[in-house]
Amino acid sequence: MAITCIDLHPRKPVLATASDDLSFKLMTVPQGELIMSGEGHKEWVSAVKFHPKGLHLLTSSGDSLIKMWDIANYSCIQTYKDHTQPVWDVDFHDTGDFFASASMDHLAKVFDVNAGKCRHSLRGHVDSVNSVNFQPFSNILATASADKTVSLWDLRTSLCVQTFFGHNNAVNDVRFNLIGDKIVSCDADGIVKIWDVRMVKEKSQLDAGPYAANAVDFDVSGTIIGVALDKGEIKIYNEAMDRIETTLKGH
């Protein structure tokens, strides 16, 4: 069935995949040899994320659970049951001591890995939280929601410090650039917005519609943005030149 999420191992040529068939898999790159297949969720698996040190893997699911897996021993070492509805996304903090989750229950949550429990529930969105992403090497977390907003949260206080308004439909994904001074977000109309974190305003916009934009991400330089569309295409957008460099077809 459909593959919902992929993540590359931080150190090894290994790819993790999540699928609607209730499983996640670890495969070698580029050979595609199966290393591990994990089955522990009762619903579709929505996201996979490697721990920064690469020893553990997080999975989130439509069964409202988040599971932490020990890759070396092929075992589930922790199950988090704090959400009441499907969990869409998870992301590790750079230290690996914390991770955040986004759920249909309108909440983003921050979990303490070492203590094995939820530290903060981030309340403020009035619809499903679809994506979470930590600002590199900081206490700030970005959330994207179906309530058409992108919010920034301070983990020390668990308070919302900034909300970006401008999308006219559900925001599907949000990502920081490597420096952490820009955010890119995309919505169900195919609109991609780049936000200036320091000036707290919209920097530029790309209309990749009318198809929904499902995922976005910066390259290492922070000027090239990849946009994954419902149309089965990926558009590569050069923010510095304000134009689409190329369209990748093949799906």
C-alpha positions as CSV (number, residue, x, y, z in Angstrom):
1,M,0.0,0.0,0.0
2,A,0.9,3.7,-0.1
3,I,4.3,4.8,1.4
4,T,3.6,7.8,3.7
5,C,7.1,8.8,4.9
6,I,10.8,8.1,4.4
7,D,13.9,9.0,6.5
8,L,17.6,8.5,5.9
9,H,19.9,7.1,8.6
10,P,22.2,9.9,9.9
11,R,25.3,7.8,9.4
12,K,24.7,4.7,7.4
13,P,23.3,4.1,3.9
14,V,19.9,2.9,5.3
15,L,16.4,4.1,4.5
16,A,13.4,3.9,6.8
17,T,9.9,3.8,5.2
18,A,6.4,4.0,6.7
19,S,3.4,2.6,4.9
20,D,-0.4,2.4,5.0
21,D,0.1,-1.4,5.3
22,L,0.6,-0.9,9.1
23,S,4.4,-1.6,8.8
24,F,7.7,0.2,8.6
25,K,10.8,-1.1,6.9
26,L,14.5,-0.5,7.0
27,M,16.3,-1.0,3.7
28,T,19.9,-0.6,2.3
29,V,20.6,2.2,-0.1
30,P,20.9,1.9,-3.1
31,Q,20.5,-1.9,-3.2
32,G,17.1,-1.9,-1.5
33,E,17.8,-5.0,0.5
34,L,15.4,-5.4,3.5
35,I,17.1,-5.2,6.9
36,M,14.1,-5.1,9.2
37,S,10.3,-5.0,8.9
38,G,8.4,-3.8,11.9
39,E,4.8,-4.5,12.7
40,G,3.4,-3.2,16.0
41,H,0.9,-0.6,15.0
42,K,-2.8,-1.3,14.5
43,E,-3.4,1.4,11.9
44,W,-1.4,3.1,9.0
45,V,2.1,4.3,9.9
46,S,2.3,8.0,9.2
47,A,5.9,8.9,10.0
48,V,9.4,7.5,10.7
49,K,12.3,9.4,12.2
50,F,15.8,8.2,13.1
51,H,17.4,9.3,16.4
52,P,20.3,11.7,15.7
53,K,22.7,9.0,16.9
54,G,21.0,6.4,14.6
55,L,20.4,3.7,17.3
56,H,16.7,4.2,17.6
57,L,13.7,4.8,15.3
58,L,10.5,6.6,16.0
59,T,7.2,5.6,14.3
60,S,3.8,7.3,14.5
61,S,0.5,5.9,13.5
62,G,-3.2,6.3,12.9
63,D,-3.7,4.3,16.1
64,S,-2.7,7.4,18.0
65,L,0.5,5.7,19.3
66,I,4.2,6.7,18.9
67,K,6.7,3.8,19.3
68,M,10.4,3.9,19.8
69,W,12.4,1.0,18.3
70,D,15.8,-0.3,19.2
71,I,17.2,-1.0,15.7
72,A,20.1,-3.3,16.9
73,N,17.8,-5.6,18.8
74,Y,14.7,-5.3,16.5
75,S,12.5,-4.5,19.4
76,C,10.0,-1.8,20.6
77,I,11.4,-0.3,23.8
78,Q,8.8,2.4,24.4
79,T,5.2,3.1,23.5
80,Y,3.7,6.6,24.0
81,K,-0.1,6.7,24.4
82,D,-0.5,10.4,25.1
83,H,-2.4,11.4,21.9
84,T,-6.1,10.7,21.5
85,Q,-6.3,10.8,17.7
86,P,-4.0,9.9,14.8
87,V,-0.4,11.2,14.9
88,W,0.8,12.7,11.7
89,D,4.4,13.6,12.2
90,V,7.3,13.3,14.6
91,D,10.7,15.1,14.8
92,F,13.8,14.7,17.0
93,H,15.6,17.6,18.7
94,D,19.3,17.8,17.6
95,T,20.4,16.5,21.0
96,G,18.2,13.4,20.7
97,D,16.9,14.0,24.2
98,F,13.5,15.2,23.1
99,F,11.1,14.7,20.2
100,A,7.9,16.4,19.1
101,S,4.7,15.0,17.6
102,A,1.8,16.4,15.6
103,S,-1.7,15.0,15.9
104,M,-5.2,15.3,14.7
105,D,-6.3,16.0,18.3
106,H,-5.2,19.7,17.7
107,L,-2.1,19.2,19.9
108,A,1.6,19.1,19.4
109,K,3.5,17.3,22.2
110,V,7.1,17.3,23.4
111,F,8.4,14.1,24.9
112,D,11.5,13.5,27.1
113,V,13.3,10.4,25.6
114,N,15.3,9.7,28.8
115,A,12.3,9.9,31.1
116,G,10.0,8.2,28.6
117,K,7.2,10.6,29.1
118,C,5.4,13.7,27.7
119,R,6.8,17.0,29.0
120,H,4.6,19.6,27.2
121,S,1.3,19.7,25.4
122,L,1.4,22.7,23.0
123,R,-2.2,24.1,22.9
124,G,-3.3,26.8,20.5
125,H,-4.2,25.3,17.2
126,V,-7.9,24.8,16.5
127,D,-7.6,22.0,14.0
128,S,-5.3,19.1,13.2
129,V,-1.6,19.7,13.6
130,N,0.0,18.2,10.5
131,S,3.7,18.8,10.8
132,V,6.4,19.5,13.4
133,N,10.0,20.6,12.8
134,F,12.7,21.8,15.3
135,Q,14.8,24.9,14.5
136,P,18.3,23.6,14.3
137,F,20.2,23.7,17.6
138,S,17.6,25.7,19.5
139,N,14.5,25.5,21.8
140,I,12.1,26.6,19.0
141,L,9.6,24.2,17.4
142,A,7.5,25.0,14.3
143,T,4.1,23.5,13.8
144,A,1.9,23.5,10.7
145,S,-1.9,23.1,11.1
146,A,-5.1,22.6,9.2
147,D,-6.3,25.8,10.8
148,K,-4.2,27.5,8.1
149,T,-1.4,28.8,10.4
150,V,2.2,28.1,11.2
151,S,3.3,28.6,14.8
152,L,6.6,28.8,16.7
153,W,6.8,27.5,20.2
154,D,9.4,27.9,23.0
155,L,10.1,24.5,24.6
156,R,11.3,26.1,27.9
157,T,7.9,27.7,28.5
158,S,5.7,25.6,26.2
159,L,4.2,28.8,25.0
160,C,3.5,30.0,21.4
161,V,5.9,32.8,20.6
162,Q,4.8,33.5,17.1
163,T,2.1,32.7,14.6
164,F,2.3,33.2,10.9
165,F,-0.9,33.9,9.0
166,G,-1.3,33.9,5.2
167,H,-2.3,30.5,4.0
168,N,-5.9,30.1,2.8
169,N,-6.0,26.3,3.3
170,A,-4.7,23.6,5.5
171,V,-0.9,23.7,5.9
172,N,0.6,20.3,5.2
173,D,4.3,20.7,6.0
174,V,6.8,23.1,7.6
175,R,10.6,23.1,7.5
176,F,13.4,25.3,8.8
177,N,16.5,25.9,6.7
178,L,19.8,24.8,8.2
179,I,20.7,28.3,9.6
180,G,17.2,28.5,11.2
181,D,16.4,32.0,10.0
182,K,13.8,30.9,7.4
183,I,10.8,28.6,7.3
184,V,9.1,27.1,4.3
185,S,5.5,25.9,4.5
186,C,3.0,24.5,1.9
187,D,-0.7,24.1,1.8
188,A,-3.6,22.1,0.2
189,D,-3.9,24.7,-2.5
190,G,-0.3,24.2,-3.7
191,I,0.8,27.5,-2.2
192,V,4.4,27.6,-0.8
193,K,5.4,30.4,1.5
194,I,8.8,31.3,2.8
195,W,8.8,33.2,6.1
196,D,11.6,35.3,7.6
197,V,11.8,34.2,11.2
198,R,13.7,37.2,12.5
199,M,11.6,39.9,10.8
200,V,8.4,37.8,11.5
201,K,6.9,38.3,8.0
202,E,6.4,36.5,4.7
203,K,9.5,36.7,2.5
204,S,8.2,35.2,-0.7
205,Q,5.6,33.0,-2.2
206,L,5.3,30.3,-4.9
207,D,2.1,29.1,-6.5
208,A,2.6,25.5,-7.4
209,G,-1.2,24.8,-7.5
210,P,-3.9,24.0,-8.2
211,Y,-2.7,20.6,-6.9
212,A,-2.1,20.2,-3.1
213,A,1.6,20.5,-2.0
214,N,2.2,17.7,0.4
215,A,5.8,18.2,1.5
216,V,8.6,20.9,1.3
217,D,12.2,21.1,2.3
218,F,15.3,23.3,1.9
219,D,18.6,22.1,0.5
220,V,21.7,22.7,2.5
221,S,22.3,26.2,1.1
222,G,18.8,27.3,2.1
223,T,18.0,28.8,-1.4
224,I,16.7,25.7,-3.2
225,I,13.3,24.3,-2.2
226,G,11.8,21.0,-3.2
227,V,8.0,20.8,-3.3
228,A,6.1,17.5,-3.5
229,L,2.8,17.8,-5.3
230,D,-0.4,15.8,-5.4
231,K,0.1,15.8,-9.2
232,G,2.9,13.2,-8.8
233,E,5.6,15.9,-9.6
234,I,8.3,17.5,-7.6
235,K,9.1,21.1,-8.3
236,I,12.5,22.5,-7.6
237,Y,12.2,26.2,-6.7
238,N,15.2,28.6,-6.6
239,E,14.2,31.3,-4.0
240,A,17.2,33.5,-4.9
241,M,16.2,33.7,-8.5
242,D,12.4,33.5,-7.7
243,R,11.7,30.9,-10.3
244,I,11.1,27.2,-10.7
245,E,14.4,25.6,-11.9
246,T,13.0,22.2,-12.9
247,T,10.1,19.9,-12.5
248,L,10.9,16.3,-11.6
249,K,8.5,13.7,-13.2
250,G,8.5,10.0,-12.7
251,H,6.0,9.2,-10.1
